[in-house]
Amino acid sequence: VETARARRRKVWVIADEASYPQRVCMADPSLLRMFDLPLVRGKLDEVLVKPFSLVITESTAKQWFGAEDPIGKQVTVESLQIPGTYTVTGVLRDLPQNMSEPFRFDILTPPHRRWKRWLELTTSTRHLYTFVQLRSPNDAPELHSKLQQFLEQKFGAEKAEQQAYHLQPASDWHLD
């Protein structure tokens, strides 16, 4: 079983002294493997390993750096959740605009220490996507039951009734 978490935010990025509003997806590195997201620069097992690394789309690379090679370039992310200086470690082929919600992003970055802390403290799963690649579709009912038990343990029975995990086959997502 492989898993990946993803959370989208909007941030401002300063690159070559210009500011850009961008859609960032904070995600576990396994997201690239699970969905076979197409890197055109960088190595799959290296691009999201270090903190403060970024994978950007081809369009974002062109917008920020023109024809220059973006690998190794540094940018500043201005955000309450994930501020700092980041290094471009990979370039992702532009994804279709009609892809499902969590895949509409300009920047991909690994989990930030503040995001990890947010996951520990939060009582809400809003805006957080967790992808689970099961060995067999027949495992889904058992997983669904375990997720409900997890909600009750983490939030208590009353709050668990207000929260929900939805299992959705990847075939229902629009990924191309």
C-alpha atoms as an extended CHARMM CRD file, in Angstrom:
* protein
*
       176  EXT
         1         1  VAL       CA              0.0000000000        0.0000000000        0.0000000000  PROA      1               0.0000000000
         2         2  GLU       CA              1.3530000000        3.4120000000       -0.9380000000  PROA      2               0.0000000000
         3         3  THR       CA              0.0410000000        6.7300000000        0.3750000000  PROA      3               0.0000000000
         4         4  ALA       CA              0.4640000000       10.4140000000       -0.3970000000  PROA      4               0.0000000000
         5         5  ARG       CA             -1.0070000000       13.5000000000        1.2330000000  PROA      5               0.0000000000
         6         6  ALA       CA             -1.5760000000       16.7710000000       -0.5790000000  PROA      6               0.0000000000
         7         7  ARG       CA             -2.8210000000       20.1920000000        0.4240000000  PROA      7               0.0000000000
         8         8  ARG       CA             -3.2390000000       23.1690000000       -1.8910000000  PROA      8               0.0000000000
         9         9  ARG       CA             -2.7160000000       26.8110000000       -0.9610000000  PROA      9               0.0000000000
        10        10  LYS       CA             -2.2230000000       30.1180000000       -2.7110000000  PROA      10              0.0000000000
        11        11  VAL       CA              1.0600000000       31.9040000000       -2.0910000000  PROA      11              0.0000000000
        12        12  TRP       CA              3.1340000000       34.7650000000       -3.4470000000  PROA      12              0.0000000000
        13        13  VAL       CA              6.5040000000       33.9120000000       -4.9340000000  PROA      13              0.0000000000
        14        14  ILE       CA              9.3430000000       36.3220000000       -5.6060000000  PROA      14              0.0000000000
        15        15  ALA       CA             11.5510000000       35.1740000000       -8.4810000000  PROA      15              0.0000000000
        16        16  ASP       CA             14.1350000000       37.4320000000      -10.1300000000  PROA      16              0.0000000000
        17        17  GLU       CA             12.7160000000       40.4280000000       -8.2370000000  PROA      17              0.0000000000
        18        18  ALA       CA              9.1680000000       39.9830000000       -9.5730000000  PROA      18              0.0000000000
        19        19  SER       CA              6.1810000000       38.7650000000       -7.5210000000  PROA      19              0.0000000000
        20        20  TYR       CA              3.7560000000       36.1220000000       -8.7440000000  PROA      20              0.0000000000
        21        21  PRO       CA              0.5590000000       34.6980000000       -7.2120000000  PROA      21              0.0000000000
        22        22  GLN       CA              0.8730000000       30.9140000000       -7.4260000000  PROA      22              0.0000000000
        23        23  ARG       CA             -1.0350000000       27.7560000000       -6.5420000000  PROA      23              0.0000000000
        24        24  VAL       CA              1.1930000000       25.5280000000       -4.4300000000  PROA      24              0.0000000000
        25        25  CYS       CA              0.5920000000       21.8980000000       -3.5980000000  PROA      25              0.0000000000
        26        26  MET       CA              2.3580000000       20.6540000000       -0.4860000000  PROA      26              0.0000000000
        27        27  ALA       CA              2.6250000000       16.9320000000       -1.0490000000  PROA      27              0.0000000000
        28        28  ASP       CA              4.4840000000       13.8340000000       -0.0510000000  PROA      28              0.0000000000
        29        29  PRO       CA              7.1030000000       12.8960000000       -2.6760000000  PROA      29              0.0000000000
        30        30  SER       CA              5.1800000000        9.6590000000       -3.3260000000  PROA      30              0.0000000000
        31        31  LEU       CA              2.5180000000       11.7200000000       -5.1560000000  PROA      31              0.0000000000
        32        32  LEU       CA              4.7910000000       11.9370000000       -8.2080000000  PROA      32              0.0000000000
        33        33  ARG       CA              5.1620000000        8.1360000000       -8.3310000000  PROA      33              0.0000000000
        34        34  MET       CA              1.5560000000        7.2570000000       -7.5370000000  PROA      34              0.0000000000
        35        35  PHE       CA              0.1650000000        9.3620000000      -10.3570000000  PROA      35              0.0000000000
        36        36  ASP       CA              3.1140000000        9.1110000000      -12.7300000000  PROA      36              0.0000000000
        37        37  LEU       CA              3.3570000000       12.9070000000      -12.9650000000  PROA      37              0.0000000000
        38        38  PRO       CA              5.7100000000       13.6790000000      -15.8740000000  PROA      38              0.0000000000
        39        39  LEU       CA              9.0100000000       15.3260000000      -14.9210000000  PROA      39              0.0000000000
        40        40  VAL       CA             10.8720000000       16.9510000000      -17.7960000000  PROA      40              0.0000000000
        41        41  ARG       CA             13.8270000000       18.0130000000      -15.5730000000  PROA      41              0.0000000000
        42        42  GLY       CA             15.0900000000       16.4280000000      -12.3720000000  PROA      42              0.0000000000
        43        43  LYS       CA             15.1500000000       12.8900000000      -11.0360000000  PROA      43              0.0000000000
        44        44  LEU       CA             11.9820000000       11.4090000000       -9.5520000000  PROA      44              0.0000000000
        45        45  ASP       CA             13.6750000000       10.1050000000       -6.4020000000  PROA      45              0.0000000000
        46        46  GLU       CA             15.5540000000       13.3650000000       -5.7470000000  PROA      46              0.0000000000
        47        47  VAL       CA             13.3140000000       16.3370000000       -6.5460000000  PROA      47              0.0000000000
        48        48  LEU       CA             11.2280000000       16.5120000000       -3.3570000000  PROA      48              0.0000000000
        49        49  VAL       CA             13.6030000000       14.9270000000       -0.8630000000  PROA      49              0.0000000000
        50        50  LYS       CA             15.0890000000       18.0290000000        0.7680000000  PROA      50              0.0000000000
        51        51  PRO       CA             13.1060000000       20.6320000000        2.7050000000  PROA      51              0.0000000000
        52        52  PHE       CA             12.5410000000       23.8680000000        0.8130000000  PROA      52              0.0000000000
        53        53  SER       CA             12.7430000000       22.1920000000       -2.5930000000  PROA      53              0.0000000000
        54        54  LEU       CA             10.3060000000       22.9890000000       -5.3910000000  PROA      54              0.0000000000
        55        55  VAL       CA              9.0890000000       21.2860000000       -8.5120000000  PROA      55              0.0000000000
        56        56  ILE       CA              7.5490000000       23.8130000000      -10.8760000000  PROA      56              0.0000000000
        57        57  THR       CA              5.5460000000       23.4170000000      -14.0590000000  PROA      57              0.0000000000
        58        58  GLU       CA              7.0350000000       24.2570000000      -17.4580000000  PROA      58              0.0000000000
        59        59  SER       CA              4.8020000000       27.3400000000      -17.6960000000  PROA      59              0.0000000000
        60        60  THR       CA              5.8930000000       28.5330000000      -14.2610000000  PROA      60              0.0000000000
        61        61  ALA       CA              9.5640000000       28.0050000000      -15.1910000000  PROA      61              0.0000000000
        62        62  LYS       CA              9.1010000000       30.1010000000      -18.3370000000  PROA      62              0.0000000000
        63        63  GLN       CA              7.1860000000       32.7980000000      -16.4260000000  PROA      63              0.0000000000
        64        64  TRP       CA              9.8410000000       33.1170000000      -13.7160000000  PROA      64              0.0000000000
        65        65  PHE       CA             13.0700000000       32.4830000000      -15.6240000000  PROA      65              0.0000000000
        66        66  GLY       CA             12.3360000000       32.7590000000      -19.3490000000  PROA      66              0.0000000000
        67        67  ALA       CA             14.6580000000       30.4780000000      -21.3490000000  PROA      67              0.0000000000
        68        68  GLU       CA             17.1610000000       30.0750000000      -18.4640000000  PROA      68              0.0000000000
        69        69  ASP       CA             17.6170000000       26.6820000000      -16.8120000000  PROA      69              0.0000000000
        70        70  PRO       CA             15.5250000000       26.8480000000      -13.6100000000  PROA      70              0.0000000000
        71        71  ILE       CA             17.2750000000       23.9660000000      -11.7930000000  PROA      71              0.0000000000
        72        72  GLY       CA             19.1390000000       25.2640000000       -8.7540000000  PROA      72              0.0000000000
        73        73  LYS       CA             17.5290000000       28.7130000000       -8.9040000000  PROA      73              0.0000000000
        74        74  GLN       CA             16.1830000000       30.1000000000       -5.6310000000  PROA      74              0.0000000000
        75        75  VAL       CA             12.8740000000       31.8540000000       -5.0520000000  PROA      75              0.0000000000
        76        76  THR       CA             11.1840000000       33.3080000000       -1.9910000000  PROA      76              0.0000000000
        77        77  VAL       CA              7.7550000000       32.0560000000       -0.9330000000  PROA      77              0.0000000000
        78        78  GLU       CA              5.7280000000       34.5730000000        1.0420000000  PROA      78              0.0000000000
        79        79  SER       CA              3.1170000000       32.7360000000        3.0540000000  PROA      79              0.0000000000
        80        80  LEU       CA              2.1270000000       32.3150000000        6.6870000000  PROA      80              0.0000000000
        81        81  GLN       CA              2.1260000000       28.5430000000        6.2880000000  PROA      81              0.0000000000
        82        82  ILE       CA              5.3060000000       27.8710000000        4.2880000000  PROA      82              0.0000000000
        83        83  PRO       CA              7.5390000000       30.9840000000        4.1390000000  PROA      83              0.0000000000
        84        84  GLY       CA             11.1460000000       30.7610000000        3.1040000000  PROA      84              0.0000000000
        85        85  THR       CA             13.7430000000       30.5120000000        0.3810000000  PROA      85              0.0000000000
        86        86  TYR       CA             13.2070000000       27.4910000000       -1.8620000000  PROA      86              0.0000000000
        87        87  THR       CA             15.3720000000       25.8590000000       -4.5120000000  PROA      87              0.0000000000
        88        88  VAL       CA             13.9640000000       24.6120000000       -7.8140000000  PROA      88              0.0000000000
        89        89  THR       CA             14.8720000000       20.9170000000       -8.0940000000  PROA      89              0.0000000000
        90        90  GLY       CA             12.5750000000       19.7820000000      -10.8800000000  PROA      90              0.0000000000
        91        91  VAL       CA             10.2810000000       20.8140000000      -13.7150000000  PROA      91              0.0000000000
        92        92  LEU       CA              6.9820000000       19.0810000000      -14.3230000000  PROA      92              0.0000000000
        93        93  ARG       CA              5.3100000000       18.9470000000      -17.7120000000  PROA      93              0.0000000000
        94        94  ASP       CA              2.2880000000       21.2610000000      -17.7250000000  PROA      94              0.0000000000
        95        95  LEU       CA             -0.7530000000       19.3540000000      -16.5650000000  PROA      95              0.0000000000
        96        96  PRO       CA             -4.1040000000       19.6850000000      -18.3540000000  PROA      96              0.0000000000
        97        97  GLN       CA             -6.2690000000       22.5070000000      -16.9900000000  PROA      97              0.0000000000
        98        98  ASN       CA             -9.2410000000       20.1680000000      -16.5840000000  PROA      98              0.0000000000
        99        99  MET       CA             -7.5170000000       17.8360000000      -14.1120000000  PROA      99              0.0000000000
       100       100  SER       CA             -9.1740000000       17.1010000000      -10.7870000000  PROA      100             0.0000000000
       101       101  GLU       CA             -8.8390000000       19.6870000000       -7.9900000000  PROA      101             0.0000000000
       102       102  PRO       CA             -5.7070000000       18.6190000000       -6.0950000000  PROA      102             0.0000000000
       103       103  PHE       CA             -3.7180000000       18.5230000000       -9.3460000000  PROA      103             0.0000000000
       104       104  ARG       CA             -4.3390000000       22.1430000000      -10.3020000000  PROA      104             0.0000000000
       105       105  PHE       CA             -1.0800000000       23.6790000000       -9.1350000000  PROA      105             0.0000000000
       106       106  ASP       CA              1.9540000000       25.6300000000      -10.3610000000  PROA      106             0.0000000000
       107       107  ILE       CA              4.3870000000       24.5240000000       -7.6530000000  PROA      107             0.0000000000
       108       108  LEU       CA              4.8820000000       21.2400000000       -5.8060000000  PROA      108             0.0000000000
       109       109  THR       CA              6.8240000000       21.1730000000       -2.5200000000  PROA      109             0.0000000000
       110       110  PRO       CA              7.3590000000       18.5080000000        0.1440000000  PROA      110             0.0000000000
       111       111  PRO       CA              5.6630000000       18.7960000000        3.5410000000  PROA      111             0.0000000000
       112       112  HSD       CA              6.9490000000       21.7690000000        5.4940000000  PROA      112             0.0000000000
       113       113  ARG       CA              7.5470000000       21.5700000000        9.2520000000  PROA      113             0.0000000000
       114       114  ARG       CA              4.6230000000       23.9600000000        9.8910000000  PROA      114             0.0000000000
       115       115  TRP       CA              2.3450000000       21.8110000000        7.7320000000  PROA      115             0.0000000000
       116       116  LYS       CA              3.3810000000       18.7040000000        9.6580000000  PROA      116             0.0000000000
       117       117  ARG       CA              2.5450000000       20.5280000000       12.9050000000  PROA      117             0.0000000000
       118       118  TRP       CA             -0.8180000000       21.6010000000       11.4400000000  PROA      118             0.0000000000
       119       119  LEU       CA             -1.5830000000       17.9440000000       10.6580000000  PROA      119             0.0000000000
       120       120  GLU       CA             -0.8790000000       16.9960000000       14.2720000000  PROA      120             0.0000000000
       121       121  LEU       CA             -3.0630000000       19.7470000000       15.7390000000  PROA      121             0.0000000000
       122       122  THR       CA             -5.9230000000       20.0790000000       13.2810000000  PROA      122             0.0000000000
       123       123  THR       CA             -9.4440000000       18.9570000000       13.9900000000  PROA      123             0.0000000000
       124       124  SER       CA            -10.4050000000       19.3380000000       10.3630000000  PROA      124             0.0000000000
       125       125  THR       CA             -9.4930000000       17.3990000000        7.2540000000  PROA      125             0.0000000000
       126       126  ARG       CA            -10.7640000000       20.1330000000        4.9460000000  PROA      126             0.0000000000
       127       127  HSD       CA             -8.4820000000       20.9270000000        2.0560000000  PROA      127             0.0000000000
       128       128  LEU       CA             -6.3820000000       17.8430000000        2.7360000000  PROA      128             0.0000000000
       129       129  TYR       CA             -6.2840000000       15.0240000000        0.2360000000  PROA      129             0.0000000000
       130       130  THR       CA             -4.9350000000       11.6370000000        1.2410000000  PROA      130             0.0000000000
       131       131  PHE       CA             -4.3520000000        9.1720000000       -1.5650000000  PROA      131             0.0000000000
       132       132  VAL       CA             -4.0910000000        5.4770000000       -0.8160000000  PROA      132             0.0000000000
       133       133  GLN       CA             -3.1050000000        2.9960000000       -3.4690000000  PROA      133             0.0000000000
       134       134  LEU       CA             -4.6530000000       -0.3350000000       -2.4500000000  PROA      134             0.0000000000
       135       135  ARG       CA             -3.3600000000       -3.7030000000       -3.5400000000  PROA      135             0.0000000000
       136       136  SER       CA             -6.8940000000       -4.7120000000       -4.5060000000  PROA      136             0.0000000000
       137       137  PRO       CA            -10.2150000000       -2.8630000000       -4.8640000000  PROA      137             0.0000000000
       138       138  ASN       CA            -11.6310000000       -5.5430000000       -2.5620000000  PROA      138             0.0000000000
       139       139  ASP       CA             -9.6690000000       -3.9580000000        0.3160000000  PROA      139             0.0000000000
       140       140  ALA       CA            -11.7500000000       -0.7480000000        0.1680000000  PROA      140             0.0000000000
       141       141  PRO       CA            -14.5690000000       -1.7550000000        2.5850000000  PROA      141             0.0000000000
       142       142  GLU       CA            -12.0890000000       -2.7750000000        5.2930000000  PROA      142             0.0000000000
       143       143  LEU       CA            -10.1110000000        0.4490000000        4.8480000000  PROA      143             0.0000000000
       144       144  HSD       CA            -13.2850000000        2.5210000000        5.0340000000  PROA      144             0.0000000000
       145       145  SER       CA            -14.1700000000        0.8800000000        8.3490000000  PROA      145             0.0000000000
       146       146  LYS       CA            -10.6820000000        1.5400000000        9.7380000000  PROA      146             0.0000000000
       147       147  LEU       CA            -10.8320000000        5.1850000000        8.6540000000  PROA      147             0.0000000000
       148       148  GLN       CA            -14.0940000000        5.6540000000       10.5420000000  PROA      148             0.0000000000
       149       149  GLN       CA            -12.4970000000        4.1280000000       13.6430000000  PROA      149             0.0000000000
       150       150  PHE       CA             -9.5330000000        6.4780000000       13.2280000000  PROA      150             0.0000000000
       151       151  LEU       CA            -11.8480000000        9.5110000000       13.0970000000  PROA      151             0.0000000000
       152       152  GLU       CA            -13.5460000000        8.4260000000       16.3100000000  PROA      152             0.0000000000
       153       153  GLN       CA            -10.2060000000        7.9160000000       18.0720000000  PROA      153             0.0000000000
       154       154  LYS       CA             -8.7370000000       11.2420000000       16.9030000000  PROA      154             0.0000000000
       155       155  PHE       CA            -11.7910000000       13.4850000000       17.2160000000  PROA      155             0.0000000000
       156       156  GLY       CA            -14.2780000000       11.6060000000       19.4360000000  PROA      156             0.0000000000
       157       157  ALA       CA            -17.5590000000       10.0290000000       18.3600000000  PROA      157             0.0000000000
       158       158  GLU       CA            -19.5640000000       13.2850000000       18.1170000000  PROA      158             0.0000000000
       159       159  LYS       CA            -17.0080000000       15.1180000000       15.9590000000  PROA      159             0.0000000000
       160       160  ALA       CA            -16.3630000000       11.9670000000       13.8990000000  PROA      160             0.0000000000
       161       161  GLU       CA            -19.9820000000       12.0570000000       12.7510000000  PROA      161             0.0000000000
       162       162  GLN       CA            -19.3590000000       15.5260000000       11.2990000000  PROA      162             0.0000000000
       163       163  GLN       CA            -16.1500000000       14.4610000000        9.5200000000  PROA      163             0.0000000000
       164       164  ALA       CA            -15.9350000000       11.9980000000        6.6860000000  PROA      164             0.0000000000
       165       165  TYR       CA            -13.4270000000       10.1850000000        4.5730000000  PROA      165             0.0000000000
       166       166  HSD       CA            -14.5610000000        9.2930000000        1.0930000000  PROA      166             0.0000000000
       167       167  LEU       CA            -12.9150000000        6.5230000000       -0.8440000000  PROA      167             0.0000000000
       168       168  GLN       CA            -12.9760000000        7.2850000000       -4.5220000000  PROA      168             0.0000000000
       169       169  PRO       CA            -11.4190000000        5.0970000000       -7.2060000000  PROA      169             0.0000000000
       170       170  ALA       CA             -8.6620000000        6.7920000000       -9.1770000000  PROA      170             0.0000000000
       171       171  SER       CA            -10.6350000000        5.9500000000      -12.3250000000  PROA      171             0.0000000000
       172       172  ASP       CA            -13.1460000000        8.6260000000      -11.2030000000  PROA      172             0.0000000000
       173       173  TRP       CA            -10.4580000000       11.3340000000      -11.1890000000  PROA      173             0.0000000000
       174       174  HSD       CA             -9.6380000000       13.2890000000      -14.2950000000  PROA      174             0.0000000000
       175       175  LEU       CA             -5.8720000000       12.9610000000      -14.6550000000  PROA      175             0.0000000000
       176       176  ASP       CA             -5.3010000000       13.5600000000      -18.3660000000  PROA      176             0.0000000000
